Amino acid sequence: MKIKLINPNTTQSMTDGVQEIALKAASLGTEVYSVSPSRGPASIAGYADKAIATIGVLEEIIKGDREEGADAYIIACFGDPGLDAAKMVTDKPVLGMAQSAMTVMRLIAPNFSIIGNLYGGMAGRKEALAKYGMTDVYVSDRYIGMSVLGFEQDPVRGVKELRRAVREAIELDHAEGIILGCAGFVPYADRLREEFPVPILDGITPAVRLAEALVGMGLKTSKVSTWNYPQTQEVPGFEFMKAAQIK
């Protein structure tokens, strides 16, 4: 089994971080490899970044299908940028970090809080909660007050702020589960789990395990209508899309 992780931003240190966690989560015999697109934003901090990053995600999935023999894909960003579009260019399972984390957390905790970077990302998380049917078990958002790149540049301060945000979610919001809402937080999940008494999910671990399960069951993405392949048409400047269009 071969799982391709796509970090939609172009910061290699984040790609390396999710790769390390994915390898720990993968079962014996599962090959996991992580990539960043050749073009796109250094971090994803809003709607514009997500829109731009989607192009790189699609390129990498089409490449994975046509050249690399990938069996499943994981979009390694908590905003799940381009998730629906990605499901249109392949029949392989495609999973997002946020969707995977929320799906699994719902099975092990009656409610959860999400720890994010900055307040500006709240609108996107609210939309994801509604889309994935999680509004009834969502308790709160808490923030570390640092940008994605700021966290990468000062992880010592970042982890201190993560601990504060987790503690506030548990003690003040009565959260019984915590979801880490940024791929940059992923390498620190084990450390937080050792300190706090509630389940803490990083998004990558459940995504890898779910991908393995879907591939193991022989399941593919529905192509009946909503996620059917793109229609055949010219897309100037995006010739790579021809490989994913209905013939």
Rosetta blueprint (number, residue, H / E / L):
1 M L
2 K E
3 I E
4 K E
5 L E
6 I E
7 N L
8 P L
9 N L
10 T L
11 T L
12 Q H
13 S H
14 M H
15 T H
16 D H
17 G H
18 V H
19 Q H
20 E H
21 I H
22 A H
23 L H
24 K H
25 A H
26 A L
27 S L
28 L L
29 G L
30 T L
31 E E
32 V E
33 Y E
34 S E
35 V E
36 S L
37 P L
38 S L
39 R L
40 G L
41 P L
42 A L
43 S L
44 I L
45 A L
46 G L
47 Y H
48 A H
49 D H
50 K H
51 A H
52 I H
53 A H
54 T H
55 I H
56 G H
57 V H
58 L H
59 E H
60 E H
61 I H
62 I H
63 K H
64 G H
65 D H
66 R H
67 E H
68 E H
69 G L
70 A L
71 D L
72 A E
73 Y E
74 I E
75 I E
76 A L
77 C L
78 F L
79 G L
80 D L
81 P L
82 G L
83 L H
84 D H
85 A H
86 A H
87 K H
88 M H
89 V L
90 T L
91 D L
92 K L
93 P L
94 V E
95 L E
96 G E
97 M H
98 A H
99 Q H
100 S H
101 A H
102 M H
103 T H
104 V H
105 M H
106 R H
107 L H
108 I H
109 A L
110 P L
111 N L
112 F E
113 S E
114 I E
115 I E
116 G E
117 N L
118 L L
119 Y H
120 G H
121 G H
122 M H
123 A H
124 G H
125 R H
126 K H
127 E H
128 A H
129 L H
130 A H
131 K H
132 Y L
133 G L
134 M L
135 T L
136 D L
137 V L
138 Y E
139 V E
140 S E
141 D E
142 R E
143 Y E
144 I L
145 G L
146 M L
147 S L
148 V H
149 L H
150 G H
151 F H
152 E H
153 Q H
154 D L
155 P H
156 V H
157 R H
158 G H
159 V H
160 K H
161 E H
162 L H
163 R H
164 R H
165 A H
166 V H
167 R H
168 E H
169 A H
170 I H
171 E H
172 L L
173 D L
174 H L
175 A L
176 E L
177 G L
178 I E
179 I E
180 L E
181 G L
182 C L
183 A H
184 G H
185 F H
186 V H
187 P H
188 Y H
189 A H
190 D H
191 R H
192 L H
193 R H
194 E H
195 E H
196 F L
197 P L
198 V L
199 P L
200 I E
201 L E
202 D L
203 G L
204 I H
205 T H
206 P H
207 A H
208 V H
209 R H
210 L H
211 A H
212 E H
213 A H
214 L H
215 V H
216 G H
217 M L
218 G L
219 L L
220 K L
221 T L
222 S L
223 K L
224 V L
225 S L
226 T L
227 W L
228 N L
229 Y L
230 P L
231 Q L
232 T L
233 Q L
234 E L
235 V L
236 P L
237 G L
238 F L
239 E H
240 F H
241 M H
242 K H
243 A H
244 A H
245 Q L
246 I L
247 K L
